Amino acid sequence: MTGMTTWTIAPEPYDSPVAAALWRAYYTEVSDRWYLLHEGRRTRADDLERGIASQSGSELTPPTGWLMVGRYGGEPAGTAGVRLLAPETAELTRVFVDGRLRGRGGAALLVTAAEEAARALGARELILDTRDDLVEARALYARLGFTETEAHNDDVYAEHWFRKDLTTAPGALSRPS
């Protein structure tokens, strides 16, 4: 079919302008959702800037991490990151698709690319945490074969924890290029 818009996913430096813009969009959305739910307001500008700056993403760099950026029709549209927490355990983080481009398969492709990156780092399992109000994320993870588990951290915002065995799931074992 000609003219069909497609996703491309590739590693990108966490501090590239594209990655920084996507991180800002992601953080703004999840922060606003939390404040709207719990305090009936959006994130204050100073709190937003402090939160964005406090999590640079530097842990998402080789040799212990990757940040995958998805583009839809060539336009930056989403991210998924992985970082090793232990030699065989990686954490999935920063899974985000621009709200205007959701429902087009990008999130699953990003998570799959992150799984492949985690395998390339030597991980045998992938873990993550998320919140009650991020129901779309929880549904995505369940659909992609993650199982809900006991807490693996004490993050104040984490309310659900998931795990996936990477030794039985299909995927490439080569390092992302």
PAKOL-594139 format. One record per residue (C-alpha): x, y, z; residue number from 1. Coordinates in steps of 0.001 Angstrom, whole numbers, plus 524288, in hexadecimal, padded with zeros to 5 digits. Layout:
BEGIN
NODE/x/y/z/k
NODE/X/Y/Z/NUM
...
END
This chain:
BEGIN
NODE/x/y/z/k
NODE/80000/80000/80000/1
NODE/80634/80CF1/7FC0C/2
NODE/8059E/81913/8045F/3
NODE/80488/8112A/810E3/4
NODE/80AE8/81829/81C5A/5
NODE/81411/80F7B/82419/6
NODE/81B9B/80F2D/830BD/7
NODE/82A60/80EC4/83153/8
NODE/83142/80C46/83E24/9
NODE/83FAA/80E5E/840DF/10
NODE/848B4/8115D/84C49/11
NODE/84AED/81FBD/84EE3/12
NODE/85372/826FC/858BD/13
NODE/84B78/82A9D/864CC/14
NODE/85005/838B5/8639E/15
NODE/84D08/83AD4/8553B/16
NODE/84362/845D1/85261/17
NODE/83945/83BBE/84DE9/18
NODE/83AD1/83362/85A25/19
NODE/83A51/83F75/862DA/20
NODE/82DC5/84444/85C63/21
NODE/82758/836E9/85DBA/22
NODE/82B96/83602/86C10/23
NODE/82588/84361/86E97/24
NODE/818BD/83F2E/86826/25
NODE/81887/8324E/86FAA/26
NODE/81BB9/83850/87CD9/27
NODE/811F6/84350/87AF2/28
NODE/8070C/839B1/877DC/29
NODE/8094A/8305D/88330/30
NODE/80BC1/83B69/88CBF/31
NODE/7FF7C/842C1/88890/32
NODE/7F77D/8363D/8896C/33
NODE/7FC48/833EB/89756/34
NODE/7F9D0/841E1/89BDC/35
NODE/7EC6C/84278/89557/36
NODE/7E878/835BB/89BEF/37
NODE/7EDDF/838EA/8A96E/38
NODE/7ED56/847C3/8AA48/39
NODE/7E40E/84BFB/89F76/40
NODE/7EE5A/85418/8987D/41
NODE/7F931/852F2/88E78/42
NODE/80783/8529B/89232/43
NODE/80D1D/85FBC/89640/44
NODE/8176C/864A8/88CB8/45
NODE/8226E/86495/896B8/46
NODE/81F05/856C4/89B2D/47
NODE/81E7E/8525B/88D03/48
NODE/82BE5/857F6/889D6/49
NODE/831CB/85250/89643/50
NODE/82C0F/844D6/8936B/51
NODE/830A5/8449B/88551/52
NODE/83E59/848F1/88932/53
NODE/83F49/83F30/89472/54
NODE/83E87/8337F/88B40/55
NODE/84832/835CA/8804F/56
NODE/84767/82827/87A96/57
NODE/85627/82663/87AFF/58
NODE/85417/8186A/87FC8/59
NODE/84E3F/81547/87269/60
NODE/85B6F/814AA/86BA8/61
NODE/8640A/80948/86795/62
NODE/869E1/80103/86CC9/63
NODE/85F30/7FFC2/8772D/64
NODE/85350/805E9/870B6/65
NODE/84C96/80A67/86453/66
NODE/84278/81489/860C6/67
NODE/83A43/810A9/8550F/68
NODE/83348/81B70/84D90/69
NODE/827C2/8189C/844D7/70
NODE/8248D/820F1/83933/71
NODE/81797/8206C/8322A/72
NODE/8189E/82497/82416/73
NODE/82600/82A0C/82774/74
NODE/82101/832A5/83295/75
NODE/825AD/83030/84096/76
NODE/81A40/8299D/84764/77
NODE/81E65/8216B/85319/78
NODE/8289E/81B19/85BA3/79
NODE/82BDB/80F08/86383/80
NODE/837F3/80D90/86BCB/81
NODE/83ED9/80248/8726D/82
NODE/84991/8020E/87C88/83
NODE/8504C/7F6F6/8836E/84
NODE/84D75/7F667/891FB/85
NODE/85526/7E9C5/893BC/86
NODE/85CB3/7E15B/88A0A/87
NODE/85086/7D9D8/885CF/88
NODE/845BC/7E383/8896E/89
NODE/8420B/7EF79/8818B/90
NODE/837BB/7F9B8/8845C/91
NODE/82E72/7FECC/87A02/92
NODE/82C48/80D69/87B56/93
NODE/827D8/81980/873F8/94
NODE/81DD0/8124D/86BC2/95
NODE/81683/81D47/86504/96
NODE/80F3A/81FEB/8586A/97
NODE/80AB4/82D8C/854C9/98
NODE/7FC1C/82E45/8577C/99
NODE/7F91F/8322C/8497B/100
NODE/7FF3B/82598/84474/101
NODE/7F9E7/81B98/84DFA/102
NODE/7F21E/81020/848EE/103
NODE/7FB55/80DE6/83D78/104
NODE/8038D/802F2/8433B/105
NODE/80F2F/80B10/84751/106
NODE/80F3B/807A2/855C1/107
NODE/81016/7F905/85336/108
NODE/81AF0/7FB23/8494C/109
NODE/8227D/803B4/852D5/110
NODE/82136/7F9D4/85DE6/111
NODE/82558/7EECC/854D7/112
NODE/83147/7F6A6/85094/113
NODE/8346D/7F93F/85EEA/114
NODE/83348/7EAAC/861DE/115
NODE/83CF1/7E7D3/856F3/116
NODE/84623/7F241/85C42/117
NODE/84515/7EC4E/869F0/118
NODE/84893/7DEE1/8647E/119
NODE/8544A/7E4E5/85D7E/120
NODE/858AD/7EA5C/86AAB/121
NODE/8581F/7DC8A/87042/122
NODE/84B53/7DDB8/877A8/123
NODE/84350/7D17D/879E4/124
NODE/837E1/7D8C3/87FEE/125
NODE/831B0/7E612/87E13/126
NODE/82AC9/7ECFD/8893B/127
NODE/82325/7F99A/88A31/128
NODE/81A36/80150/892F7/129
NODE/80E9A/809EE/88FFA/130
NODE/80330/810C9/8968A/131
NODE/7F4B0/80DF7/89894/132
NODE/7F070/81913/88FBA/133
NODE/7F8DC/81497/8843A/134
NODE/7EEDE/80A56/8805D/135
NODE/7F2E8/80A7B/87207/136
NODE/800D0/806F6/875D0/137
NODE/7FC6C/7FBDD/87EA3/138
NODE/7F3DF/7F652/873CC/139
NODE/7FF25/7F74B/86A24/140
NODE/80899/7F024/87313/141
NODE/7FED7/7E539/875BD/142
NODE/7FC29/7E3E2/86720/143
NODE/80AD4/7E2E0/86480/144
NODE/80CD5/7D7B1/86E16/145
NODE/81108/7DEC6/87A68/146
NODE/80B9A/7D956/8871B/147
NODE/80869/7E16A/89302/148
NODE/81153/7DE5E/89E89/149
NODE/81476/7E2B7/8AC43/150
NODE/81B0A/7EFE6/8AE0B/151
NODE/82949/7F02C/8AA01/152
NODE/82BD2/7FE38/8AE33/153
NODE/82683/80876/8B779/154
NODE/82403/81342/8AD8B/155
NODE/81993/81C15/8B369/156
NODE/81259/81C9C/8A65A/157
NODE/81304/80E00/8A365/158
NODE/8066F/80686/8A5EB/159
NODE/807E6/7FB01/89C90/160
NODE/813F9/7F2FE/89964/161
NODE/815B9/7EA2C/88DA1/162
NODE/81F9C/7E02B/888F0/163
NODE/8225B/7D903/87C41/164
NODE/82B45/7CD51/87A3C/165
NODE/833C0/7D0A2/86E8C/166
NODE/8393B/7C2EE/86D21/167
NODE/82CA2/7BD50/867B2/168
NODE/827AA/7C90B/8602B/169
NODE/82B47/7CA56/851CE/170
NODE/8345E/7D515/84D65/171
NODE/84156/7D848/847A7/172
NODE/84D70/7D5FB/84FC9/173
NODE/855EB/7DFA2/84881/174
NODE/859EC/7ECCE/84DB8/175
NODE/851EE/7F838/84849/176
NODE/859C7/7FFEA/83E57/177
END
